Amino acid sequence: MLNELSRQQRRVLLLLAAAVLLGAVRLGFRALSRGDVEVHLVAPVEVAWPGPVREGTKLVVGWAGAMKPPGETGPEESAAGEAAPVPPGDAAAEEAASFRLDPNTASYEELQILPGIGPVLAARIIEYRETVGKFQTIDDLLAVKGIGEKTLAKIRPYLVIKE
């Protein structure tokens, strides 16, 4: 079959095959070279901390309301009477705004909820309070390596020292 093609046709066929192969290699490399996706929470939640999530990972998400199983289409029956009460927007916002963490009792995972606090700083905060003792004031966090004025300003609204 290849013998029946002219020299120019064989070159075009070879170039097309090379282009397809190069494209496949490039797509494969791109898929492998993507980094982890990390989820950052800004308010407390009642679920396990997901941590780093690779692209393509399936996450199970709770859903409220009437839903059909995958693949089924058409109108859904009314879900009236099955809805859970939701507080007014101001009440929900007030509850979220009142969220405060005590750095003396917060867990490793809870500390990472704070903006700008990742795994390393959370571990340093815990190490500091275990070796030096409890934080007396929020400003005492400045003694933790890696926490400066800017980081403290970001996390201050979410902190409280309870006795």
C-alpha positions as a Markdown table, in Angstrom:
| # | Residue | x | y | z |
|---|---|---|---|---|
| 1 | Met | 0.0 | 0.0 | 0.0 |
| 2 | Leu | 2.8 | 2.5 | 0.9 |
| 3 | Asn | 4.6 | 1.5 | -2.4 |
| 4 | Glu | 1.6 | 2.8 | -4.3 |
| 5 | Leu | 1.9 | 6.3 | -2.8 |
| 6 | Ser | 4.1 | 8.9 | -4.5 |
| 7 | Arg | 7.2 | 10.2 | -2.7 |
| 8 | Gln | 5.4 | 13.5 | -1.8 |
| 9 | Gln | 2.4 | 11.6 | -0.4 |
| 10 | Arg | 4.6 | 9.5 | 1.8 |
| 11 | Arg | 6.2 | 12.6 | 3.2 |
| 12 | Val | 2.9 | 14.2 | 4.0 |
| 13 | Leu | 1.7 | 11.0 | 5.6 |
| 14 | Leu | 5.0 | 10.8 | 7.7 |
| 15 | Leu | 4.6 | 14.5 | 8.7 |
| 16 | Leu | 1.0 | 13.8 | 9.8 |
| 17 | Ala | 2.0 | 10.8 | 11.8 |
| 18 | Ala | 4.8 | 12.7 | 13.5 |
| 19 | Ala | 2.4 | 15.6 | 14.3 |
| 20 | Val | -0.1 | 13.2 | 15.9 |
| 21 | Leu | 2.6 | 11.5 | 17.9 |
| 22 | Leu | 4.0 | 14.8 | 19.0 |
| 23 | Gly | 0.6 | 16.1 | 20.1 |
| 24 | Ala | -0.1 | 12.9 | 22.0 |
| 25 | Val | 3.2 | 13.1 | 23.9 |
| 26 | Arg | 2.6 | 16.8 | 24.6 |
| 27 | Leu | -0.9 | 16.1 | 26.0 |
| 28 | Gly | 0.4 | 13.3 | 28.2 |
| 29 | Phe | 3.2 | 15.4 | 29.5 |
| 30 | Arg | 0.8 | 18.3 | 30.4 |
| 31 | Ala | -1.5 | 15.9 | 32.3 |
| 32 | Leu | 1.4 | 14.6 | 34.3 |
| 33 | Ser | 3.1 | 17.9 | 35.0 |
| 34 | Arg | 0.1 | 19.6 | 36.6 |
| 35 | Gly | 0.6 | 20.3 | 40.3 |
| 36 | Asp | -1.7 | 19.6 | 43.2 |
| 37 | Val | -4.7 | 21.7 | 43.8 |
| 38 | Glu | -5.0 | 22.8 | 47.4 |
| 39 | Val | -8.3 | 23.6 | 49.1 |
| 40 | His | -8.3 | 26.6 | 51.5 |
| 41 | Leu | -11.2 | 27.1 | 53.9 |
| 42 | Val | -11.9 | 30.5 | 55.4 |
| 43 | Ala | -14.6 | 29.4 | 57.9 |
| 44 | Pro | -15.0 | 26.4 | 60.1 |
| 45 | Val | -16.7 | 23.4 | 58.7 |
| 46 | Glu | -17.9 | 20.1 | 60.1 |
| 47 | Val | -16.2 | 17.8 | 57.6 |
| 48 | Ala | -12.7 | 16.2 | 57.5 |
| 49 | Trp | -10.1 | 18.5 | 56.1 |
| 50 | Pro | -9.5 | 17.4 | 52.5 |
| 51 | Gly | -5.9 | 18.8 | 52.2 |
| 52 | Pro | -4.2 | 18.7 | 48.8 |
| 53 | Val | -6.4 | 17.4 | 46.0 |
| 54 | Arg | -5.0 | 16.4 | 42.6 |
| 55 | Glu | -6.8 | 17.5 | 39.6 |
| 56 | Gly | -9.3 | 14.9 | 38.4 |
| 57 | Thr | -10.0 | 13.6 | 42.0 |
| 58 | Lys | -13.6 | 13.0 | 42.6 |
| 59 | Leu | -15.1 | 14.7 | 45.7 |
| 60 | Val | -18.4 | 13.8 | 47.2 |
| 61 | Val | -20.5 | 16.8 | 47.9 |
| 62 | Gly | -23.7 | 16.8 | 49.8 |
| 63 | Trp | -26.7 | 18.2 | 48.0 |
| 64 | Ala | -29.9 | 19.6 | 49.4 |
| 65 | Gly | -33.1 | 19.3 | 47.5 |
| 66 | Ala | -34.7 | 17.0 | 45.0 |
| 67 | Met | -32.3 | 15.3 | 42.6 |
| 68 | Lys | -32.5 | 12.6 | 40.0 |
| 69 | Pro | -29.9 | 9.8 | 39.8 |
| 70 | Pro | -27.2 | 10.3 | 37.1 |
| 71 | Gly | -28.5 | 9.7 | 33.6 |
| 72 | Glu | -32.2 | 10.3 | 34.5 |
| 73 | Thr | -33.8 | 13.4 | 32.9 |
| 74 | Gly | -37.1 | 15.1 | 33.0 |
| 75 | Pro | -39.0 | 17.3 | 35.5 |
| 76 | Glu | -38.5 | 16.6 | 39.2 |
| 77 | Glu | -41.3 | 16.2 | 41.6 |
| 78 | Ser | -41.8 | 19.0 | 44.0 |
| 79 | Ala | -39.6 | 18.9 | 47.1 |
| 80 | Ala | -41.9 | 21.3 | 49.0 |
| 81 | Gly | -42.1 | 20.4 | 52.7 |
| 82 | Glu | -38.7 | 18.7 | 52.5 |
| 83 | Ala | -36.6 | 21.8 | 52.7 |
| 84 | Ala | -34.6 | 22.6 | 55.9 |
| 85 | Pro | -34.9 | 26.1 | 57.4 |
| 86 | Val | -32.1 | 28.5 | 56.6 |
| 87 | Pro | -31.4 | 31.4 | 58.8 |
| 88 | Pro | -31.7 | 34.9 | 57.3 |
| 89 | Gly | -28.6 | 36.2 | 55.5 |
| 90 | Asp | -27.7 | 38.5 | 58.4 |
| 91 | Ala | -27.8 | 35.8 | 61.0 |
| 92 | Ala | -25.6 | 33.5 | 58.9 |
| 93 | Ala | -23.1 | 36.2 | 58.2 |
| 94 | Glu | -23.1 | 37.2 | 61.9 |
| 95 | Glu | -22.4 | 33.6 | 62.9 |
| 96 | Ala | -19.5 | 33.4 | 60.4 |
| 97 | Ala | -18.1 | 36.7 | 61.5 |
| 98 | Ser | -18.1 | 35.6 | 65.2 |
| 99 | Phe | -15.8 | 32.7 | 64.4 |
| 100 | Arg | -12.8 | 32.8 | 66.7 |
| 101 | Leu | -10.0 | 30.3 | 67.3 |
| 102 | Asp | -7.9 | 30.1 | 70.5 |
| 103 | Pro | -4.3 | 29.5 | 69.4 |
| 104 | Asn | -3.7 | 27.8 | 72.7 |
| 105 | Thr | -6.3 | 25.0 | 72.0 |
| 106 | Ala | -6.7 | 25.0 | 68.2 |
| 107 | Ser | -5.7 | 21.8 | 66.5 |
| 108 | Tyr | -3.2 | 21.5 | 63.6 |
| 109 | Glu | -6.1 | 21.3 | 61.1 |
| 110 | Glu | -8.0 | 24.2 | 62.7 |
| 111 | Leu | -5.0 | 26.5 | 62.6 |
| 112 | Gln | -4.7 | 25.9 | 58.8 |
| 113 | Ile | -8.2 | 27.4 | 58.3 |
| 114 | Leu | -6.7 | 30.8 | 59.2 |
| 115 | Pro | -5.7 | 32.9 | 56.2 |
| 116 | Gly | -1.9 | 32.7 | 55.5 |
| 117 | Ile | -1.4 | 29.7 | 57.9 |
| 118 | Gly | -0.4 | 26.6 | 56.2 |
| 119 | Pro | 1.0 | 23.2 | 57.5 |
| 120 | Val | 4.4 | 24.6 | 58.4 |
| 121 | Leu | 3.2 | 27.6 | 60.4 |
| 122 | Ala | 0.5 | 25.5 | 62.1 |
| 123 | Ala | 3.2 | 23.1 | 63.2 |
| 124 | Arg | 5.3 | 26.0 | 64.5 |
| 125 | Ile | 2.5 | 27.5 | 66.5 |
| 126 | Ile | 1.8 | 24.1 | 68.1 |
| 127 | Glu | 5.5 | 23.5 | 68.7 |
| 128 | Tyr | 5.9 | 27.0 | 70.3 |
| 129 | Arg | 3.0 | 26.6 | 72.7 |
| 130 | Glu | 4.2 | 23.1 | 73.7 |
| 131 | Thr | 7.8 | 24.3 | 74.4 |
| 132 | Val | 7.3 | 27.9 | 75.6 |
| 133 | Gly | 3.8 | 27.7 | 77.0 |
| 134 | Lys | 0.4 | 29.3 | 76.3 |
| 135 | Phe | 0.0 | 32.5 | 74.4 |
| 136 | Gln | -0.9 | 35.3 | 76.8 |
| 137 | Thr | -1.9 | 37.7 | 74.1 |
| 138 | Ile | -2.5 | 37.5 | 70.4 |
| 139 | Asp | 0.6 | 39.6 | 69.9 |
| 140 | Asp | 2.6 | 36.7 | 71.4 |
| 141 | Leu | 2.2 | 34.9 | 68.1 |
| 142 | Leu | 4.9 | 37.3 | 66.7 |
| 143 | Ala | 7.4 | 35.2 | 68.5 |
| 144 | Val | 6.6 | 32.2 | 66.2 |
| 145 | Lys | 9.1 | 32.0 | 63.4 |
| 146 | Gly | 7.3 | 33.0 | 60.1 |
| 147 | Ile | 4.6 | 35.1 | 61.7 |
| 148 | Gly | 5.2 | 38.8 | 61.1 |
| 149 | Glu | 3.0 | 41.9 | 61.4 |
| 150 | Lys | 1.3 | 41.3 | 58.1 |
| 151 | Thr | 0.4 | 37.7 | 58.8 |
| 152 | Leu | -0.8 | 38.6 | 62.3 |
| 153 | Ala | -3.0 | 41.4 | 60.9 |
| 154 | Lys | -4.6 | 38.8 | 58.5 |
| 155 | Ile | -5.4 | 36.3 | 61.3 |
| 156 | Arg | -6.1 | 38.7 | 64.2 |
| 157 | Pro | -9.9 | 39.0 | 63.5 |
| 158 | Tyr | -10.2 | 35.2 | 63.8 |
| 159 | Leu | -8.3 | 34.8 | 67.1 |
| 160 | Val | -9.2 | 35.0 | 70.7 |
| 161 | Ile | -7.3 | 34.1 | 73.9 |
| 162 | Lys | -9.6 | 32.2 | 76.2 |
| 163 | Glu | -8.6 | 31.6 | 79.8 |
